[in-house]
Amino acid sequence: MMNAVTAPLSGLLAAQQKLDAAARNVANADTDGYRRSSVALVDVRGGGVAAREGRVDAPGPVVEEARGGVPVAVEKSNVDLVQELGELALAKPLYRANLKTLEAQDEMLGTLLDAVR
């Protein structure tokens, strides 16, 4: 019975972690040298999902900028805003699916308690 509650809760937490990582990536898209965060969802034995966050080591583009009158090679962020928008768009159905599961569990539990009374 508890897996019916813990599994969607773990899904909500994992979706939140994906959303947080995407938001950080978007906020730092113009930060020189920033490496984007990536969150992978992993099945948990016994039900549920866990989020594993890591940095993407791929280098960002290197551009030449004048700093103090001297040309300097600067590595830009490796964040792709189109990819991040996709990650942000994925958060909505992840939340919705897990909330629907919790709502169904709540309804079934309420029906069970009404039958017991």
C-alpha positions in Angstrom: 0.0 0.0 0.0 2.8 2.4 0.8 4.5 2.0 -2.6 1.3 3.4 -4.2 2.2 6.6 -2.3 6.0 6.6 -2.2 6.4 5.9 -5.9 4.5 9.0 -7.2 6.1 11.1 -4.5 9.5 10.0 -5.6 8.4 10.9 -9.2 7.4 14.3 -8.1 10.7 14.9 -6.3 12.7 13.7 -9.4 10.6 15.9 -11.7 11.4 18.8 -9.4 15.1 18.1 -9.5 15.0 18.0 -13.3 13.1 21.3 -13.3 15.6 22.9 -10.9 18.6 21.8 -13.0 17.0 23.1 -16.2 16.3 26.4 -14.5 19.9 26.7 -13.3 21.1 26.0 -16.8 18.9 28.6 -18.3 19.9 31.2 -15.7 23.6 30.5 -16.4 23.5 30.2 -20.2 25.5 33.4 -20.6 28.0 32.6 -17.8 31.5 32.0 -19.2 32.7 28.5 -18.6 29.5 27.2 -17.0 28.9 23.5 -17.5 25.3 22.5 -17.8 23.7 20.1 -15.3 21.9 17.0 -16.5 19.5 14.9 -14.5 18.8 11.2 -15.3 15.8 9.4 -13.9 16.6 5.9 -12.6 14.2 3.2 -11.5 14.3 2.3 -7.8 14.1 -1.3 -6.8 10.7 -1.8 -5.1 9.0 1.0 -7.0 9.6 4.7 -7.6 12.2 6.7 -9.3 15.4 8.5 -8.3 17.1 11.5 -10.0 20.9 11.4 -10.6 22.4 14.8 -11.3 25.7 15.4 -12.9 27.6 17.9 -15.0 28.0 17.6 -18.7 31.7 17.9 -19.4 31.4 18.8 -23.1 33.3 22.1 -23.6 31.4 25.2 -24.6 32.4 27.2 -27.7 35.6 29.2 -27.4 35.5 32.8 -28.7 38.0 35.5 -28.8 37.1 38.6 -26.8 39.0 41.8 -26.2 39.6 42.3 -22.5 41.6 45.3 -21.5 42.6 45.8 -25.1 44.1 42.3 -25.3 42.5 39.5 -27.2 41.7 36.6 -24.9 40.2 33.1 -25.7 37.1 32.6 -23.6 35.1 29.4 -23.2 31.4 30.1 -23.2 28.7 28.0 -21.5 27.8 24.6 -23.0 24.1 25.2 -22.4 21.8 24.8 -25.4 18.6 26.8 -24.7 16.5 24.7 -27.1 17.5 21.5 -25.1 16.7 23.3 -21.8 13.2 24.3 -23.1 12.6 20.7 -23.9 13.6 19.7 -20.3 11.3 22.4 -18.9 8.4 21.2 -21.2 8.9 17.6 -19.9 8.4 18.7 -16.3 4.6 19.4 -16.8 3.6 15.8 -17.9 5.9 14.3 -15.3 4.2 16.3 -12.6 0.7 15.7 -14.0 1.2 11.9 -14.2 2.5 11.6 -10.7 -0.2 13.8 -9.3 -2.9 11.8 -11.0 -1.5 8.7 -9.4 -1.6 10.3 -6.0 -5.2 11.5 -6.6 -6.3 8.0 -7.6 -4.6 6.5 -4.5 -6.3 9.2 -2.3 -9.7 8.4 -3.9 -9.3 4.6 -3.4 -8.2 5.1 0.2 -11.2 7.3 0.8 -13.5 4.7 -0.7 -12.0 2.0 1.5 -12.4 4.1 4.6 -16.0 4.9 3.7 -16.7 1.1 3.3 -15.1 0.4 6.7 -17.4 2.9 8.6 
